[in-house]
């Protein structure tokens, strides 16, 4: 009788109609598959039950987060090899209904069920979010933000490094000696120059995180800053950083929904890695609220992850793993949709810069930080949570590299009726308007 690894490999290849691109080792120690590739380690039969009861990406994610499934060897290589089976099968992939109408596929499923053991669906890992849907009310947004950002400031410090910036850095080049901290400084400075910040101005930083942009703007450009976040842990940390920098007279950190900010007008607004949480149904409201908070001639810098447009936009659905374990209720939109909504709110969009490759480099540095201090990361959170972050950041790095997703800085102006935008005549000449 074939060993468990050979049986599993044969059944999966029969079901997927393609050879497995990685080696497989299972609970009895047996191995099968191409040598010289990363090894997918199926630690127990429960991993198979998770896949059978929730086929596809979410079943794999549950097995990974629970520790029933892991990878030996380079994780990026393993994900790249398996991406064609998980994320990139496209329109030619057969749905579950079509599979079960195929006698050979039904036989493969029966074989997998027999190999998996007693047919009881395992409970999802405790790290999985359960919520009623993409409501984007103030209450659900607070819960979603808390799930992702209130993991622990020490954990984020381990992953992000001293800069404590949780968004795409801006790299001069991918040389090994380029530091994450300098690249994050350069990103904050790029945003400051696009906004033409100068002493005496007021800046609203929406989704201020741990205060890095607020501190940079106040320290380097002399502006007064209000930073708002829904995360209590972020606010506590940011306020301490502000005090340590001696900037309490320049920076105020609030636990506040951006929809509740009423003390405009501001000269400039930065929104860095926050708009992904807004949701398509609320995006025009978001853009309109920020427009109302700006002075005439004020600038908005919207730094946001975007996805590729689909032929049928109504078919878009949120990635199951990301939605259940990483960013509950997060939604991505094509950059063209973002620009349209900003214009509908009254903004004049003056520049769009894609920095997609920069995010891949940033994520690889974050993964390296996590892997280098793995035991401490597990102590600071939980084994499941650490596995979530490792998988999502590594998979996201590949997604940026392959142009499945991107990140864009959109500079928009609340141009007054006179038409005087205050922008320099030459594109990408950031700074104060021409004299």
Secondary structure, 3 states (H helix, E strand, C coil): CCCHHHHHHHHHHHHHCCCCCCEEECCCCCEECCCCCCEEEECCHHHHHHHHHCCCHHHHHHHHHCCCEEEECCHHHHHHHHHHHHCCCHHHCCCHHHHHHCHHHHHHHHHHHHHHCCCCCCCCCCCCCCCCCCCCCHHHHHHHHHHHHCCCHHHHHHHHCCCCCCCCCCCCCCCCCCCHHHHHHHHHHHHHHHCCCCCCCEEEEECCCCCHHHHHHHHHHCCEEEEEECCHHHHHHHHHHHHHCCCCCCEEEEECCHHHCCCCCEEEEEEECCHHHCCHHHHHHHHHHHHHHEEEEEEEEEEEEEECCCCCHHHCCCCHHHHHHHCCCCCCECHHHHHHHHHHCCCEEEEEEECHHHHHHHHHHHHHHHHHCHHHHHHHCCHHHHHHHHHHHHHHHHHHHCCCEEEEEEEEECCCCCCCCCCCCCCCCCCCCCC
